[in-house]
Amino acid sequence: MRTIKVGLLKKVEIYEGIKEMPIEKYQEFQKLLIQDLGIGSDMESIGSHFSEFHKLLNIGDSFNAMQEAKNLHNNFFMMVQGISIKSHCLASLVHAVNGKPIPLDEAIEIINKIKVSELEEIIEDVKKKLTQSFNPIFLTDTGIQD
């Protein structure tokens, strides 16, 4: 567990590794991380979507250009609604605040009070630790015969 201070009175405990996380917390984090990587919710993501959209139009790939336009629309929607996927990622890892477990919506409210630079630093640290503690399993022999 990692403890971060938010404001003067809140101590927020977050999970730092897969082995200490309940599976539903891990799955929520992964889902939000994929959304952040694929859609995003900030101006940097919008720039990336516009660039990709124009690139796809230039090569005549209208199917993928339309998908990119949908991603761009979702990115705009999240920004207009004030939704930060990065802060939701971190909120999904909250174990407790001042020793008391809280639901995701309350965790989001608290995490939204953290400075952007601190939020990004914490998420990168946690992602690094989660990746290091992940041991993928690859099946080499499926037992299926031709």
N, C-alpha and C positions, 0 to 999 in steps of 0.2 A: 504494500500500500504506500501511496505517496500522499502527504498532507500539504495542501496549499491554503493560504489565507486569502479570504475574500472580504474586503472591508476590514473593520476593526474587530468584529465579533464572530465571524464565521470561519470555521476550520472545515475544509472540504477534503474528505478522503476519497481518493480515486484508485482504481485498480491499475497496476502497472504490468501485469503479466497474465498470460492466458491461464496458467495453472491455478491462479487464485480467483479467477472470474467464473461466475455462474454462466452457463452456456447461453442463456437468453441475453445477457449483457454483451457477451462476445458477438453474438449474431447481430444485435442492434448496432454495435460499433461498426462491424463489417459492412452492414447495409448502408449506413450513413457515410462511411468512408468511400464506398463505391459511388454513391450519389455525388459526393464532393469531387471525386476524380472525374466522373463522367459529365456532370452538369455544372456543379459549382454554384456559388451564390454571391460572387463579388465581381468587381469591374475587371479584374484580371481574367476571370473565366469568360466574361462577355467578349473581351478582346480575342481570346483564343477561339471562341465559337464563331465570331465574325470572320476571322482569318480562315478557319477550316471551311466555313460555308462558301466563301468566295473561291477558295482553292477547288472545292468540289464542283462548283458551277463552271469554273474555267475548264475543267477536264470533262465536262458533260455528264457527271455522275449525279443526275437529278434525284435519284432515290435516296442516296446518302446525304445529299444537300438538304432534302426535306427533313431527314432525321436530325441533322445538325440545326436546322431552323427550329424544330421542336425543342431541342435542348436549349437553344438560345432563349426561346419563349419561356421555358421553365426557369432558366437562370434569372431573367428579368422579373418574373413573377415572385420568385423568392426574395429578390432584392427589394421590390416594392412592398412586399409583406413584412419586411424586416426579419426574414429568416436567414440565419447564418448556419450553414451546414457544418462548418468547422466547430462552432460552439455546441451544436447538437452532438457532434462526435464526442467531444469531451464530456458533455452532460451524460451521455450514455454509459460512461465509465465511472460515474459517481457512485460510490458505495454508501456514504453517509455524510451528513452535515452536522457538525457538533455532536457526533456519535449516534445520530438518529438517521436510519434509512429514510430516503424521500423518493417520491415518484419522479419520473423523467421530466414532466412539465415544470415542477418546482426546481429541479436541478438546472434546467435550461435558464430559468430566470436568474438564478445565482451565478451561473457561468457567464451569462451575458454581461456581468459587471466587471469581468476581468479585462485588462488591457489586451489589445489585439496582439502585440508582440509577445506577451506572456502566454496567451492562449496558443499561438502557433508554436512557441518553444515547447510547451508542455505536450501538445499533440505529437510533435516530432519525436520527443523523448519517448513517449508512450508507444508510438508506432514502432520505433526502433527496438524497444524492449519486447513488444509483442511479436515482432518478426523474429527476433533472436530466440524466443522461447517456443517458436512454432516448429514442430518436427513433422514435415510432410511424410505421408506413407505412399509409396509407389508400389503397385502390384506388378511384379515381373512375370509371375506364373499364374495365369487365371484358372488353370486346370481344364480349360476348354481345348478339346482336340479337334483337329481338322477332319 
